Amino acid sequence: MEIDEFTRANAPAEGGDGFQLENKRLLDVPVDGTVMVRAGSMIGYTGEMTFTGKSSAEGGLTGFVKEAVSSEGTPIMEAEGQGHLYVADRGKKVQVLELGDGEAISVNGSDVLAFESTVDYEITTIGGISEAAAGGLTNVHLGGPGQVAITTHGDPLVLSPPVVTDPDATVAWSTDLSPSVGTNKAIEIGQTSGESIQMEFTGSEGFVVIQPYEEAQQV
């Protein structure tokens, strides 16, 4: 491939408003003011930009997720300025969601990549999951209006309740659902599989997002 052809084929897309996928694993965030992104996700930017780390667990624009197992924060950055901010997370696929006024989604703290400053968020802890479970320990309630970018290892699968999922593979769910956590004794006997810890979503409405991957425990 000629250099000119290579640069043209891989140049950023022009035009458009809001979050834009440059490819399946890279997000272009036009910034004119402030936006919240996962700490460490910045891979480049144009224009003028400053970054402020956020790592407390109070919620609002002052904090983010506090990991129950490792006691380490999963911080975000507040990016401020004007330009284009390019973010990605470990080669995971990026999904952009548009939340309307009054719409909300609960997302695993490991899977939040970015959200607009108009989006409110609140930290919730999923009770009943033991330290054996790597993922799903803390979730972020994101409320619109505004755009939200989440990440998945591979293509997500969206299921309707009732459904039972592995916490390590559970990415997000609609906030009209309230999962319960239990232990499958049949799986637990004679095994150490993480599938012994399960999340159960009941009801007739809403959705649950899972991924074909189990998040590894971070110690």
C-alpha positions in Angstrom: 0.0 0.0 0.0 1.3 3.4 -0.9 1.9 5.9 1.9 -0.7 8.3 0.6 -3.2 5.6 0.3 -2.5 4.4 3.8 -2.9 7.8 5.3 -6.1 8.5 3.4 -7.6 5.1 4.4 -6.9 5.6 8.1 -7.5 9.3 8.5 -10.2 10.4 11.0 -13.7 10.8 9.7 -14.7 14.4 9.2 -18.0 16.0 10.2 -20.7 14.8 12.5 -21.7 15.7 16.0 -21.1 13.9 19.3 -19.2 10.7 19.9 -18.0 9.1 16.7 -16.5 5.6 16.1 -13.4 5.8 14.0 -13.4 2.1 14.0 -14.8 -0.7 16.2 -12.2 -0.1 18.9 -11.4 3.6 18.8 -13.7 6.5 19.8 -13.4 10.1 18.7 -14.8 12.5 21.3 -15.3 16.1 20.1 -14.7 18.3 23.1 -16.0 21.8 23.5 -16.0 22.2 27.3 -15.7 19.1 29.4 -16.2 15.3 29.0 -15.6 12.4 31.3 -13.4 9.5 30.0 -11.8 6.4 31.6 -8.3 7.2 33.0 -5.6 5.9 30.8 -7.8 5.7 27.8 -6.4 8.7 26.0 -4.4 7.7 23.0 -4.2 11.1 21.3 -5.9 14.5 20.8 -5.9 17.6 18.7 -6.5 21.1 19.8 -6.0 22.3 23.4 -6.8 19.8 26.2 -6.2 19.5 29.9 -6.9 16.4 32.1 -7.9 16.2 35.7 -8.0 12.8 37.5 -11.0 11.8 39.5 -10.7 8.8 41.8 -12.9 9.3 44.9 -16.1 7.3 45.3 -18.6 10.0 46.3 -20.3 10.1 42.9 -21.3 13.1 40.8 -18.4 14.8 39.0 -16.1 14.2 42.0 -15.7 10.4 41.8 -16.1 7.1 40.1 -16.0 3.4 41.0 -14.3 2.0 44.1 -13.4 -1.6 43.6 -14.6 -3.8 46.4 -12.1 -6.5 46.0 -8.8 -4.7 45.4 -9.7 -1.5 47.3 -8.3 0.4 44.4 -10.2 3.1 42.5 -11.2 2.7 38.9 -10.8 6.4 38.1 -11.9 8.6 35.3 -10.4 11.8 33.9 -12.2 15.0 33.2 -11.0 16.3 29.9 -11.5 20.0 29.3 -10.8 22.2 26.3 -11.5 22.2 22.6 -10.5 19.7 20.0 -10.9 16.0 19.3 -10.0 13.4 22.0 -9.3 9.8 20.9 -9.9 7.1 23.5 -9.7 3.3 23.6 -9.4 0.6 26.2 -7.3 -2.6 25.7 -8.6 -3.2 22.2 -12.1 -3.7 23.4 -15.0 -2.9 21.1 -16.8 0.4 21.7 -20.5 0.7 21.8 -22.1 4.3 21.8 -25.5 4.7 23.4 -27.7 7.7 23.3 -29.6 8.2 26.6 -32.7 10.4 26.4 -34.0 12.5 29.2 -35.1 10.2 31.9 -33.4 7.1 30.4 -30.7 5.3 32.3 -28.5 2.2 32.2 -26.4 0.4 34.8 -22.9 -0.5 33.6 -20.1 -2.5 35.0 -17.4 -0.1 36.2 -14.8 -1.9 34.1 -16.8 -1.3 30.9 -17.4 2.5 31.1 -15.2 4.4 28.5 -16.7 7.9 28.3 -19.8 9.9 28.9 -20.9 13.5 28.3 -20.9 16.0 31.1 -24.7 16.2 30.9 -25.0 12.6 32.1 -25.5 12.0 35.8 -24.0 9.1 37.4 -24.2 7.2 40.7 -22.1 4.4 42.0 -23.9 1.2 43.2 -22.5 -1.9 44.7 -23.9 -5.3 43.8 -24.3 -7.0 47.2 -23.9 -10.7 47.6 -21.0 -11.2 45.2 -18.1 -12.8 47.0 -14.4 -12.0 46.5 -14.3 -15.0 44.2 -16.2 -13.0 41.5 -13.9 -10.8 39.4 -16.4 -8.6 37.7 -19.8 -7.0 38.4 -18.8 -5.9 41.9 -19.5 -2.3 41.3 -21.7 -0.7 38.7 -22.3 2.9 37.6 -25.8 4.2 37.1 -25.8 6.5 34.1 -28.7 8.8 33.6 -29.5 10.9 30.5 -29.7 13.0 28.6 -26.4 12.5 26.8 -24.1 10.0 25.1 -22.4 7.1 26.8 -19.6 4.9 25.4 -19.2 1.4 26.9 -16.7 -1.3 25.9 -17.0 -5.0 25.4 -14.6 -7.9 24.8 -16.0 -9.0 21.4 -19.5 -8.5 20.2 -22.1 -8.1 23.0 -25.3 -10.2 23.3 -28.4 -8.5 24.6 -30.9 -10.8 26.4 -34.4 -10.3 27.7 -35.2 -11.4 31.3 -35.7 -13.7 32.9 -32.0 -14.7 32.6 -29.1 -15.8 34.7 -25.6 -14.5 34.0 -22.0 -14.8 35.1 -21.1 -11.6 36.9 -17.6 -11.6 35.2 -19.3 -11.5 31.8 -22.1 -9.1 32.6 -21.6 -5.7 31.1 -24.8 -3.7 31.7 -28.5 -3.8 32.2 -31.5 -1.5 32.1 -32.2 0.2 35.4 -35.7 -1.2 35.6 -34.1 -4.5 36.5 -32.7 -5.3 39.9 -30.4 -8.4 39.9 -30.2 -10.8 42.7 -27.0 -12.7 43.4 -26.8 -16.4 44.4 -24.7 -19.4 44.4 -25.3 -22.5 42.3 -24.5 -25.3 44.6 -24.6 -27.9 41.9 -21.7 -26.1 40.1 -19.9 -25.4 43.3 -19.6 -29.0 44.5 -16.1 -30.3 43.7 -15.3 -27.3 41.5 -13.7 -23.9 41.8 -15.4 -22.5 38.7 -16.5 -18.8 38.8 -19.8 -19.9 37.5 -20.9 -20.8 41.0 -21.6 -17.1 41.5 -24.6 -16.0 39.4 -26.7 -12.9 38.8 -30.4 -13.5 38.2 -32.6 -11.0 36.4 -36.3 -11.5 36.7 -39.3 -9.6 35.2 -40.8 -9.3 31.8 -39.2 -6.0 30.6 -35.8 -4.6 30.2 -32.5 -6.0 28.8 -29.2 -7.4 30.0 -25.9 -7.1 28.1 -23.3 -9.8 28.3 -19.9 -10.4 26.5 -18.1 -13.5 25.4 -15.3 -12.9 27.9 -14.9 -13.1 31.7 -13.1 -10.1 33.2 -10.0 -11.2 35.1 -9.8 -10.3 38.7 -7.5 -7.3 39.4 -5.5 -7.6 42.6 
